[in-house]
Amino acid sequence: MIPDIFISILFTPSFSFAFFVWLIAHYTLVKHRMEGAGRISATIALTLTCWFVLVIVISKTRLFAINPLFAPNIAFGFLLLFELLRRVYSSKTIQRIAENAPIALLMGIQIYRILGISFLTLYSQNLLPAAFAIPAGWGDILVGVTAPFVAALYYFGKPYGKKLAIIWNYVGILDLIVAIGVGTLAFPRPIQFMHTTPSTELFAMFPMAIVPLFAVPLSFVLHMLCLRVLKGNGTV
């Protein structure tokens, strides 16, 4: 059973993260007087809100945790999100916003990932396996702690600021890939490929489902958009 305090620990920072993503997008749209700024801003706000609420509602029904036929139900959520986020990343409107947005802020707001310490706490309570909690927890802490420093070095135009920002974004992506990969392999149904005790079943239930189905994909897209801008719209 997840301690009640984790509801606040996961809910508030994840929602705040989404709010600041919208705020930066709104600021960029207004500052650069982009066509349809009001409509685009409202669409982004509505999309993020509906996405967040939908994850909460579905996870509370335990749909992601019931016995699947041939793959974890939560995996279908990943596939759907992957396709939707691929479209978002390819969107000309989103590209325009990213190119004009304060990239330092988009990196800095990932400070919320210091909450990876919650994975280590759950591991200490025998609620998450070491194979997941240690790499994912410490990886998130590393990315979160360094986020404001990397953002500041880039913002103030230090000679190594841009290169460091590119490396930091790749490290952030690697951390997310490891977390999702191990989390999926250690999931108990239908086949637990990585036999751990406990498993990662917690992530199919509220409030932990907020992490893989909201916070992780949103962070992933931000890293990708930042890399696109930092590398001059080249191949990420």
C-alpha positions in Angstrom: 0.0 0.0 0.0 1.4 3.4 -1.0 1.6 5.9 2.0 -0.9 8.8 1.6 1.9 11.3 1.6 3.0 10.0 -1.9 -0.2 11.3 -3.4 0.8 14.9 -2.6 4.5 14.1 -3.5 3.6 12.9 -7.0 0.4 14.9 -7.7 1.5 18.4 -6.9 5.0 18.5 -8.6 3.6 16.7 -11.7 0.8 19.2 -12.1 3.1 22.1 -11.3 5.5 20.8 -14.0 2.7 20.8 -16.5 1.6 24.2 -15.5 5.0 25.7 -16.0 5.3 24.0 -19.4 2.1 25.8 -20.4 3.2 29.1 -18.8 6.4 29.1 -20.8 4.5 28.2 -24.0 2.0 31.0 -23.3 4.7 33.5 -22.6 6.5 32.6 -25.8 3.3 32.9 -27.9 2.4 36.3 -26.5 5.9 37.7 -26.5 6.5 36.9 -30.1 2.9 37.7 -31.1 2.4 34.4 -32.9 -0.7 34.0 -35.0 -3.5 32.4 -33.1 -1.6 32.8 -29.8 -4.7 32.7 -27.6 -6.2 29.7 -29.3 -2.9 27.8 -29.2 -2.3 28.6 -25.6 -5.8 27.5 -24.6 -5.4 24.3 -26.6 -2.1 23.4 -24.8 -3.7 24.2 -21.4 -6.7 22.0 -22.2 -4.7 19.2 -23.6 -2.3 19.0 -20.6 -5.2 19.3 -18.1 -7.3 16.6 -19.8 -4.3 14.3 -20.1 -3.5 14.7 -16.4 -7.1 14.1 -15.3 -7.5 11.1 -17.7 -4.5 9.4 -16.3 -5.8 9.9 -12.7 -9.3 8.7 -13.5 -8.1 5.5 -15.4 -5.5 4.6 -12.9 -8.1 4.9 -10.1 -10.2 2.2 -11.9 -7.1 -0.1 -11.8 -7.6 -0.8 -15.5 -3.8 -0.8 -16.0 -3.4 -3.4 -13.2 -5.9 -6.1 -14.2 -4.8 -9.3 -15.9 -3.9 -8.6 -19.6 -4.1 -11.0 -22.4 -0.7 -10.7 -24.0 0.9 -7.5 -22.7 0.6 -5.2 -19.7 -2.4 -2.9 -20.2 -0.2 0.1 -19.3 2.0 -0.8 -22.3 -0.9 0.2 -24.6 -1.0 3.5 -22.8 2.7 3.9 -23.7 2.1 3.1 -27.4 -0.8 5.6 -27.6 1.3 8.3 -25.9 4.2 7.5 -28.2 2.1 8.1 -31.3 0.5 11.3 -29.9 3.8 12.7 -28.7 5.4 11.9 -32.0 2.8 14.0 -33.6 3.3 16.8 -31.1 7.1 16.7 -31.7 6.5 16.9 -35.5 3.9 19.8 -35.2 5.1 22.9 -36.9 3.3 25.0 -34.3 5.2 23.3 -31.4 8.4 23.6 -33.3 7.9 27.3 -33.7 7.1 27.7 -30.0 10.2 25.7 -29.0 12.5 27.7 -31.3 11.4 30.9 -29.7 11.0 29.7 -26.1 13.5 30.4 -23.4 15.3 27.0 -23.6 17.0 27.6 -20.2 13.6 27.7 -18.6 12.5 24.5 -20.4 15.6 22.8 -18.9 15.4 24.4 -15.5 11.8 23.3 -14.8 13.0 19.7 -14.8 14.3 20.3 -11.3 11.1 18.6 -10.3 12.9 15.3 -11.0 14.8 15.5 -7.7 11.6 13.7 -6.5 13.3 10.6 -7.8 14.1 10.3 -4.2 10.6 9.0 -3.7 11.6 5.8 -5.7 14.4 5.2 -3.2 12.0 5.8 -0.3 9.6 3.2 -1.7 12.5 0.8 -2.2 13.5 1.2 1.4 9.9 0.3 2.4 10.1 -2.8 0.1 7.5 -1.4 -2.3 9.8 -1.1 -5.3 12.6 -3.4 -6.5 16.2 -2.2 -6.3 16.7 -3.0 -10.0 14.3 -0.1 -10.8 14.5 2.2 -7.8 18.3 2.7 -7.7 19.0 3.6 -11.3 15.8 5.4 -11.9 15.9 7.2 -8.5 19.5 8.3 -8.6 19.2 9.1 -12.3 16.2 11.4 -11.7 18.0 13.0 -8.7 21.1 13.7 -10.9 19.0 15.3 -13.7 16.9 17.3 -11.2 19.7 18.6 -9.1 21.8 19.7 -12.2 18.9 21.1 -14.1 19.1 24.7 -12.8 22.9 24.8 -13.0 22.9 23.6 -16.6 20.1 26.0 -17.5 22.0 28.9 -15.9 25.3 28.1 -17.6 23.5 28.0 -21.0 21.5 31.2 -20.2 24.6 33.2 -19.3 26.3 32.1 -22.5 29.3 30.2 -21.0 31.6 28.7 -23.6 30.8 25.2 -22.6 27.1 25.9 -21.7 25.6 24.7 -25.0 27.7 21.5 -25.1 26.9 20.8 -21.5 23.2 21.4 -22.2 23.2 18.9 -25.1 24.9 16.3 -22.9 22.5 16.9 -20.0 19.5 16.4 -22.3 20.8 13.1 -23.6 21.5 12.0 -20.0 17.9 13.0 -19.1 16.5 10.9 -22.0 18.7 7.9 -21.1 17.4 8.1 -17.5 13.8 8.0 -18.7 14.5 5.1 -21.1 16.1 3.1 -18.4 13.2 3.8 -16.0 10.6 2.8 -18.5 12.6 -0.2 -19.7 13.2 -1.7 -16.3 9.8 -0.8 -15.1 8.2 -2.7 -18.0 10.5 -5.8 -17.7 9.8 -6.0 -13.9 6.0 -5.7 -14.3 4.3 -8.9 -13.1 1.7 -9.5 -15.9 1.4 -11.3 -18.2 5.1 -12.4 -18.0 7.6 -10.9 -15.7 10.8 -10.9 -17.7 12.9 -9.4 -14.9 12.1 -11.4 -11.7 12.2 -8.9 -8.9 10.5 -8.9 -5.5 8.6 -6.7 -5.2 7.6 -6.0 -8.8 6.8 -2.6 -10.4 3.1 -3.2 -10.3 2.7 0.0 -8.3 3.1 2.0 -11.5 -0.1 0.7 -12.8 -2.1 2.2 -9.9 -2.9 5.6 -8.6 -0.9 7.8 -7.8 2.2 6.1 -9.3 0.7 5.8 -12.8 1.1 9.6 -13.1 4.9 9.0 -13.4 5.0 6.7 -16.5 1.9 8.0 -18.2 2.3 11.8 -17.7 5.5 13.0 -16.1 7.9 10.8 -18.1 6.5 11.4 -21.6 6.2 15.2 -21.0 9.8 15.3 -19.8 10.9 13.2 -22.8 9.3 15.6 -25.2 10.9 18.6 -23.5 14.3 17.0 -23.8 13.7 16.2 -27.5 12.5 19.8 -28.3 15.4 21.3 -26.4 17.9 19.1 -28.3 16.3 20.1 -31.6 16.9 23.8 -30.8 20.3 23.3 -29.2 21.6 21.4 -32.2 20.2 23.9 -34.7 17.1 21.9 -35.8 19.3 19.1 -36.8 18.9 15.4 -36.1 18.4 14.6 -32.5 
